Structure formats: structure tokens, C-alpha cells
Amino acid sequence: MLRSAAKNFARVAVTTDPSQYASLLAELEANDGRLSAAQRFALSVAAFNRVAQYDAAISNWLSAVTDTAAGVPARAEYPAQMNSTFVKVMDLRYGENPHQSGAFYRDLYPVPGTLATFTQLQGKELSFNNLADSDAAQNACASSTCRPA
């Protein structure tokens, strides 16, 4: 049903998360009960993203099922197929070379303390090389050579 509603965003609005309610209600109140095409499209994209995440989670779980003969699924330690979901954190100043564009993505649920959870405190927009250098520095400090004796 979410897919059907999302595909028909020209005439239908679909919500998938309570965090969408406030902006939806505000626009309905401000526009005599109507939603803009931009709002309906944004809700459609959010619905497709949610459905894709849900489908990936189901596929990951089912891909690890190895035996259902006993009525209770036996599961392998690792699924035969793994579907990942990434979200864009930021556009980069440039890619690996100045004439290239780039963007930084992280896992939907990043591991705390990794580069994916950084907070930039100052300076200009980051480039691919800045992220690569930061990752190398973090890995170097995680090794025993950077730890106090």
C-alpha cells in the first residue's frame, strides 16, 4: 500500500513516520487543506526509502535461513546476500581530484566512534582527500603505536 500511494504522489500524500506529521499539518493549515506537489513528492521519496530499508532487512534475514524442515528456521551466521543502506551525510568540496564531484555516505546505523559519526568543528567544506586522511589518522591512532604505555 505504501508503494501504491507513493507512486501516485501527484494526487496522494503518504506518511511513514510520525516526525512528518507536524510539517504536513502546518502545510495543510496554511494552504486550505492542500499539499504542494513538492511536499507530496518529498513524502513519496521518504516512503520509497522506508520500504527499501524494510525490504532489505527482510532479505538479509531470509538470506541467512538455511533449513525450515523442523518448522523453526535455522539460520547461518552470515546471510547469502547482504543489502546495505546508506544515507548521504554531505556533499564534498571535491572528489579525489579537484575536477571531480563527491559525496560522503554512511551506514543507516553507523558504529559509534567511527568516521561516519564525526562532527566538523571548523574549516571549509571537506574533500574526499580530507576524509581519506582523517580515516588514516583514526586508524593509526587505533593501533597500539598511538596508545600511551
N, C-alpha and C positions, 0 to 999 in steps of 0.2 A: 504494500500500500504506500509506503514511503517513496519507493521508486516511481510509482504511477503519479503520485502527487507532484514529486519533484520534476518529472518530465513535463508536466502540464503547468509549469510556473507562470506562463502567460496569463492564466486565469485562476490559479490556485496558489495558496501560500501553505507551506508545510513547516512545522517546527519540530525539532528533535531534542531540544534541551531547554529546561526552564530558564536558563540565562538569556534566552532570546525573547522572553515574554515582555520585558519592560520596553525595549525598543519597538517591538511590534505594537504594543498597546499605545505607546506615545504617537507613533505614526498614524494609527487608526483614528485616534482622537484628534490629531492635528489636521487630518485630511478627510473629514466627514465619512469615516468608515472605510476608506480606500487605502490600499497599499501601492506604493510606487513599483514600477517594473524593476527598478534596481533592488529594492528590498525583497521582492518575490524571487528574483534571481539569486541574491545572496543566500536566502533561506534554502533554495534549491541546491546550491553548491554545498551548503552545510549538511543537508540531508544525504546527498550522494556520498560525501566524505564519511558520515556516520555509518551508512550502510556498508561502504567498502571496508571500514575498520571492523565492523561486526562480521562480515563475510570472511575477512582474513583470519580473525580469531577462531571462527568455526572451522575453517580449512586447516589451520595449524593444529587444532585439537584432533580433528578426524584423520589427518595425515599421520598421526602417531598411533592410531588404533591398529593393532596387529592381529587380534583374534576376538571374534564376537560369538564363538560357538558356545561358550559357557553361559551366555546371557549377560555377563558383565564384561565390558570391553577391556582387554589387556592393552596396555599402551607401551610403545617403545620409548626409550629415554629421549630420543630426538625424532621429530617428525620427518617424513619422507620429503615434504615440501614445507618451506618456511616463508611466510608472507610478511614483509616488514611494512610499517607505516612511518613515514617521515613528515615532519612539519617544517615549513620554512621559518628560520629564525631571523634572517636578514639578507638583503641584497649586499653584495660585496662591492667595494670600490672598483676592483677589477679582478679577473681570474688569475691564472698562473702567470700570465703575461699582461702588460698594461692594455693591450688592444682587445683583450678578451673580457667578456662579462662573466659574472659568477654569483652564486648564492650559497648560503650556508644552511643546511638542513640538519635536524637532529631527530632521533627516535621519538616516537609519540610519548614514551615513558623513559626519559633518559636516566642513566645511572648517576646518582648524586656524586658531586666531586669531579666529574669528568668535564672536558672542554665544552661539551654540549650544554652545560649549565652555567657557563661563565656570565659575568656581568662586566661590561666595559665601563670603566670609571672615567676615562678621559681620552682625548685624542680624536683624530679624524676617523672616518669610516675604515673598517678593516678590509684588507685584501686577502686573497687566497694564501699568499705567502705569509702574511701575519698569522693566520690560523695555523698553517703548517709549522711555523716557528714556535708558536705557543704550544702546540701539541708535542713537538720535540722537547721543549723545555720541561713540560709537565712530566713526560715520560722519563727524562733524565733525572728529575727530582724524585721520582717514584723509585728509582733504583737505589741500591744501598750506598752508592757513592755520594749522594747528597744528604744522607741522613746523619745526624750527629752521632758520634761514637759513644 
